[in-house]
Amino acid sequence: MSDMFLEIVEMDDGQIALRRADSDDEPIMRITFSDEVREQLDEEYIDVAKVMMTAGIHMISDLNVKSEEERSDSEPVEESDQPRVIH
């Protein structure tokens, strides 16, 4: 399976979104901050959103590895069954 490249973008409505870099499809994940939080964070809200999305990506990766380990204990795994690399 080929690598999936992701990008973080700010949408027209102000949401911060994670989407495939090679597609204009619906974003994979969206983060919305209230006006109050945006004011408190000033421009740092973008960095906060990046950290939140990065944590989510790492969690998904960890879950894929855990799932793969559980499957390998019970059945043989072919190369095509390996978890996707997400980063």
Buried (B, 14 or more C-beta within 10 A) or exposed (E): EEEBEBEBEEEEEEBBBBBBEEEEEEBBBBBEBEEEEBEEBEEEBBEBBBEBBEEBBEEBBEEBEEEBEEEEEEEEEEEEEEBEEBE
